[in-house]
Amino acid sequence: MILTTTDSIEGFTIKDYLGIVTGVSVNSKKTSLSFNMEKYYSSLETSINEIKEEAFQNLKQNAIVLKANAIVGIGVDVETYPNTGLIMVSITGTAVKVS
């Protein structure tokens, strides 16, 4: 599966546009504020990366359902809610068939 933020893929031709796909992931464990801010930000970065990876896996699975072999125009949105510790990652792109 080819993933790109651009609208085209060098060396490939888009044969069919199959639709918009999304991948969303939300953390299930609360991130607590620690007095050690360096540790807190390191933990936050790890959490965001894990949640982002899960969202990308969901995005790819939704594209596979449409028989896509690439996703173009990918955009990533990360929302954090400090009061609750929630982190949400939403990824959107266009599923395409390329050759």
N, CA, C and O of each residue as an XYZ file, in Angstrom:
396
protein
N       0.864     -1.176      0.000
C       0.000      0.000      0.000
C       0.907      1.235      0.000
O       1.759      1.397      0.874
N       0.710      2.085     -0.982
C       1.463      3.337     -1.067
C       0.663      4.417     -0.352
O      -0.529      4.590     -0.606
N       1.332      5.145      0.547
C       0.695      6.235      1.287
C       1.463      7.516      1.002
O       2.691      7.544      1.083
N       0.726      8.588      0.664
C       1.392      9.859      0.387
C       0.487     11.042      0.716
O      -0.739     10.955      0.644
N       1.127     12.140      1.077
C       0.379     13.373      1.327
C       0.137     14.142      0.030
O      -0.659     15.081      0.005
N       0.815     13.752     -1.037
C       0.671     14.440     -2.319
C      -0.548     13.916     -3.070
O      -1.133     12.901     -2.692
N      -0.927     14.621     -4.142
C      -2.101     14.229     -4.928
C      -1.764     13.250     -6.045
O      -2.659     12.740     -6.720
N      -0.477     12.989     -6.240
C      -0.055     12.043     -7.265
C       1.151     11.280     -6.741
O       1.749     11.655     -5.733
N       1.502     10.201     -7.440
C       2.639      9.380     -7.038
C       3.569      9.281     -8.231
O       3.203      8.732     -9.270
N       4.766      9.811     -8.080
C       5.731      9.810     -9.175
C       5.984      8.374     -9.656
O       6.249      7.471     -8.861
N       5.895      8.194    -10.971
C       6.131      6.886    -11.567
C       4.893      6.010    -11.646
O       4.951      4.901    -12.178
N       3.776      6.493    -11.125
C       2.522      5.736    -11.153
C       1.419      6.589    -11.781
O       1.476      7.818    -11.759
N       0.432      5.919    -12.333
C      -0.740      6.587    -12.887
C      -1.955      6.170    -12.081
O      -2.179      4.979    -11.862
N      -2.743      7.148    -11.636
C      -3.983      6.831    -10.927
C      -5.011      6.378    -11.953
O      -5.385      7.130    -12.853
N      -5.458      5.144    -11.803
C      -6.430      4.555    -12.733
C      -7.868      4.744    -12.269
O      -8.786      4.832    -13.086
N      -8.062      4.808    -10.939
C      -9.425      4.902    -10.423
C      -9.412      5.548     -9.036
O      -8.596      5.203     -8.182
N     -10.321      6.478     -8.834
C     -10.517      7.088     -7.529
C     -11.642      6.322     -6.845
O     -12.755      6.270     -7.368
N     -11.374      5.726     -5.686
C     -12.318      4.819     -5.046
C     -13.102      5.439     -3.894
O     -14.104      4.879     -3.451
N     -12.656      6.576     -3.416
C     -13.395      7.254     -2.351
C     -12.508      7.727     -1.225
O     -11.334      7.368     -1.136
N     -13.088      8.534     -0.374
C     -12.382      9.062      0.792
C     -12.370      7.992      1.878
O     -13.386      7.350      2.145
N     -11.207      7.809      2.500
C     -11.093      6.861      3.603
C     -10.543      7.592      4.828
O      -9.823      8.583      4.711
N     -10.901      7.078      5.998
C     -10.413      7.648      7.244
C      -9.892      6.546      8.157
O     -10.268      5.379      8.039
N      -9.040      6.943      9.045
C      -8.572      6.075     10.117
C      -8.546      6.907     11.374
O      -7.942      7.979     11.407
N      -9.196      6.416     12.406
C      -9.290      7.161     13.654
C      -8.847      6.261     14.796
O      -9.119      5.061     14.804
N      -8.160      6.860     15.757
C      -7.772      6.136     16.961
C      -7.789      7.101     18.139
O      -7.396      8.262     18.019
N      -8.250      6.602     19.272
C      -8.309      7.391     20.499
C      -7.630      6.578     21.588
O      -7.845      5.370     21.688
N      -6.802      7.237     22.415
C      -6.155      6.489     23.496
C      -7.185      6.051     24.515
O      -8.175      6.741     24.762
N      -6.934      4.894     25.103
C      -7.878      4.366     26.077
C      -7.394      4.540     27.508
O      -8.153      4.334     28.455
N      -6.126      4.922     27.666
C      -5.625      5.131     29.032
C      -5.384      6.609     29.279
O      -4.930      7.332     28.391
N      -5.680      7.038     30.450
C      -5.527      8.454     30.805
C      -4.050      8.783     30.979
O      -3.311      8.051     31.637
N      -3.634      9.887     30.383
C      -2.282     10.392     30.556
C      -2.304     11.381     31.716
O      -3.021     12.380     31.676
N      -1.515     11.095     32.748
C      -1.540     11.971     33.916
C      -0.372     12.944     33.877
O       0.713     12.614     33.397
N      -0.606     14.133     34.382
C       0.428     15.157     34.436
C       1.367     14.822     35.587
O       0.938     14.651     36.728
N       2.639     14.731     35.274
C       3.659     14.427     36.269
C       4.419     15.695     36.596
O       4.429     16.642     35.810
N       5.059     15.712     37.765
C       5.880     16.872     38.116
C       7.141     16.919     37.269
O       7.759     17.975     37.134
N       7.528     15.782     36.695
C       8.687     15.717     35.813
C       8.192     15.982     34.389
O       7.755     15.059     33.702
N       8.260     17.233     33.948
C       7.694     17.608     32.644
C       8.386     16.904     31.490
O       7.740     16.564     30.499
N       9.717     16.674     31.602
C      10.435     15.979     30.537
C       9.882     14.568     30.364
O       9.680     14.108     29.240
N       9.641     13.891     31.473
C       9.066     12.537     31.428
C       7.643     12.592     30.858
O       7.245     11.727     30.077
N       6.886     13.615     31.255
C       5.504     13.768     30.779
C       5.469     13.939     29.260
O       4.682     13.281     28.580
N       6.321     14.824     28.724
C       6.320     15.069     27.283
C       6.827     13.863     26.512
O       6.350     13.593     25.410
N       7.780     13.136     27.067
C       8.268     11.912     26.439
C       7.150     10.878     26.378
O       6.969     10.209     25.361
N       6.405     10.751     27.469
C       5.275      9.821     27.520
C       4.185     10.243     26.540
O       3.585      9.404     25.868
N       3.934     11.542     26.464
C       2.921     12.070     25.546
C       3.307     11.784     24.095
O       2.467     11.381     23.291
N       4.575     11.994     23.768
C       5.055     11.730     22.412
C       4.895     10.259     22.058
O       4.461      9.927     20.954
N       5.244      9.374     22.990
C       5.089      7.933     22.763
C       3.626      7.592     22.540
O       3.301      6.829     21.630
N       2.737      8.148     23.359
C       1.305      7.884     23.222
C       0.780      8.344     21.869
O       0.035      7.618     21.211
N       1.162      9.538     21.454
C       0.692     10.066     20.168
C       1.191      9.187     19.026
O       0.434      8.898     18.099
N       2.443      8.760     19.075
C       2.980      7.904     18.013
C       2.259      6.565     17.944
O       1.981      6.071     16.851
N       1.952      5.972     19.090
C       1.222      4.706     19.110
C      -0.195      4.871     18.557
O      -0.663      4.045     17.774
N      -0.861      5.927     18.964
C      -2.231      6.184     18.504
C      -2.229      6.492     17.009
O      -3.117      6.046     16.282
N      -1.231      7.257     16.546
C      -1.119      7.586     15.122
C      -0.904      6.313     14.299
O      -1.513      6.151     13.242
N      -0.057      5.428     14.767
C       0.192      4.178     14.046
C      -1.089      3.349     13.934
O      -1.367      2.776     12.881
N      -1.863      3.284     15.012
C      -3.129      2.556     14.980
C      -4.094      3.207     13.980
O      -4.793      2.504     13.250
N      -4.134      4.526     13.944
C      -5.006      5.236     13.001
C      -4.584      4.940     11.561
O      -5.440      4.754     10.696
N      -3.258      4.894     11.292
C      -2.786      4.550      9.950
C      -3.182      3.127      9.573
O      -3.557      2.873      8.429
N      -3.102      2.203     10.517
C      -3.518      0.821     10.236
C      -5.010      0.777      9.899
O      -5.419      0.056      8.989
N      -5.819      1.541     10.627
C      -7.256      1.612     10.340
C      -7.509      2.227      8.964
O      -8.385      1.773      8.228
N      -6.742      3.257      8.622
C      -6.856      3.897      7.307
C      -6.580      2.882      6.199
O      -7.345      2.769      5.241
N      -5.474      2.146      6.344
C      -5.111      1.157      5.320
C      -6.169      0.061      5.193
O      -6.498     -0.353      4.082
N      -6.699     -0.409      6.315
C      -7.727     -1.440      6.276
C      -8.983     -0.949      5.547
O      -9.595     -1.695      4.782
N      -9.359      0.300      5.789
C     -10.531      0.863      5.100
C     -10.277      1.002      3.606
O     -11.205      0.856      2.811
N      -9.048      1.280      3.212
C      -8.705      1.378      1.787
C      -8.690     -0.006      1.140
O      -9.107     -0.157     -0.008
N      -8.219     -1.003      1.861
C      -8.191     -2.376      1.337
C      -9.603     -2.860      1.037
O      -9.826     -3.554      0.045
N     -10.552     -2.498      1.889
C     -11.959     -2.873      1.664
C     -12.442     -2.349      0.312
O     -13.259     -2.990     -0.350
N     -11.933     -1.180     -0.099
C     -12.314     -0.588     -1.387
C     -11.456     -1.106     -2.545
O     -11.608     -0.656     -3.681
N     -10.554     -2.054     -2.256
C      -9.641     -2.638     -3.256
C      -8.611     -1.624     -3.758
O      -8.170     -1.698     -4.905
N      -8.236     -0.694     -2.909
C      -7.223      0.315     -3.264
C      -5.825     -0.262     -3.053
O      -5.619     -1.148     -2.223
N      -4.871      0.259     -3.821
C      -3.479     -0.108     -3.575
C      -2.638      1.123     -3.223
O      -1.413      1.046     -3.127
N      -3.322      2.266     -3.032
C      -2.633      3.487     -2.620
C      -3.643      4.452     -2.003
O      -4.848      4.363     -2.240
N      -3.109      5.377     -1.204
C      -3.925      6.450     -0.638
C      -3.154      7.747     -0.869
O      -1.996      7.870     -0.471
N      -3.803      8.705     -1.510
C      -3.172      9.993     -1.812
C      -3.852     11.099     -1.009
O      -4.952     10.925     -0.485
N      -3.166     12.244     -0.926
C      -3.738     13.408     -0.258
C      -3.982     13.213      1.224
O      -4.957     13.735      1.765
N      -3.120     12.478      1.881
C      -3.317     12.170      3.294
C      -3.117     13.412      4.157
O      -2.163     14.171      3.986
N      -4.044     13.589      5.083
C      -3.952     14.635      6.089
C      -4.084     14.015      7.468
O      -4.882     13.098      7.665
N      -3.312     14.505      8.421
C      -3.316     13.975      9.790
C      -3.747     15.077     10.739
O      -3.241     16.197     10.673
N      -4.682     14.759     11.621
C      -5.146     15.703     12.623
C      -4.987     15.064     14.001
O      -5.502     13.973     14.246
N      -4.279     15.740     14.894
C      -4.096     15.257     16.264
C      -4.807     16.217     17.204
O      -4.524     17.415     17.214
N      -5.726     15.686     17.991
C      -6.458     16.489     18.978
C      -6.064     15.999     20.366
O      -6.075     14.797     20.629
N      -5.720     16.916     21.242
C      -5.434     16.552     22.623
C      -6.409     17.278     23.533
O      -6.779     18.426     23.285
N      -6.815     16.595     24.579
C      -7.747     17.148     25.551
C      -7.093     17.044     26.921
O      -7.280     16.053     27.628
N      -6.316     18.076     27.303
C      -5.528     18.017     28.539
C      -6.340     17.733     29.809
O      -5.854     17.066     30.722
N      -7.559     18.234     29.864
C      -8.370     18.035     31.074
C      -8.712     16.582     31.313
O      -8.846     16.154     32.460
N      -8.856     15.814     30.237
C      -9.231     14.400     30.370
C      -8.079     13.466     30.043
O      -8.149     12.276     30.351
N      -7.012     13.981     29.422
C      -5.899     13.130     29.024
C      -6.145     12.404     27.721
O      -5.328     11.581     27.306
N      -7.253     12.693     27.071
C      -7.582     12.034     25.809
C      -6.747     12.568     24.659
O      -6.479     13.766     24.570
N      -6.340     11.660     23.781
C      -5.643     12.007     22.547
C      -6.378     11.301     21.415
O      -6.633     10.099     21.487
N      -6.721     12.054     20.365
C      -7.395     11.464     19.212
C      -6.619     11.821     17.953
O      -6.238     12.973     17.747
N      -6.389     10.812     17.113
C      -5.747     11.021     15.831
C      -6.726     10.609     14.743
O      -7.275      9.508     14.770
N      -6.939     11.504     13.787
C      -7.811     11.243     12.654
C      -6.990     11.451     11.370
O      -6.366     12.495     11.182
N      -7.003     10.451     10.507
C      -6.253     10.521      9.250
C      -7.234     10.336      8.103
O      -8.061      9.425      8.134
N      -7.149     11.188      7.094
C      -8.054     11.144      5.956
C      -7.236     11.175      4.665
O      -6.199     11.834      4.592
N      -7.709     10.464      3.663
C      -7.075     10.479      2.363
C      -8.018      9.943      1.304
O      -9.154      9.575      1.605
N      -7.553      9.897      0.068
C      -8.352      9.363     -1.029
C      -7.767      8.026     -1.461
O      -6.600      7.927     -1.840
N      -8.606      7.005     -1.393
C      -8.206      5.666     -1.806
C      -8.223      5.616     -3.341
O      -9.195      6.021     -3.978
N      -7.131      5.112     -3.914
C      -7.015      5.043     -5.368
C      -6.434      3.701     -5.798
O      -5.854      2.962     -5.002
N      -6.606      3.419     -7.061
C      -5.955      2.275     -7.688
C      -4.925      2.846     -8.648
O      -5.264      3.626     -9.538
N      -3.654      2.455     -8.466
C      -2.590      2.955     -9.318
C      -1.907      1.806    -10.053
O      -1.958      0.650     -9.632
N      -1.267      2.163    -11.167
C      -0.456      1.172    -11.877
C       0.771      1.861    -12.444
O       1.600      1.215    -13.084
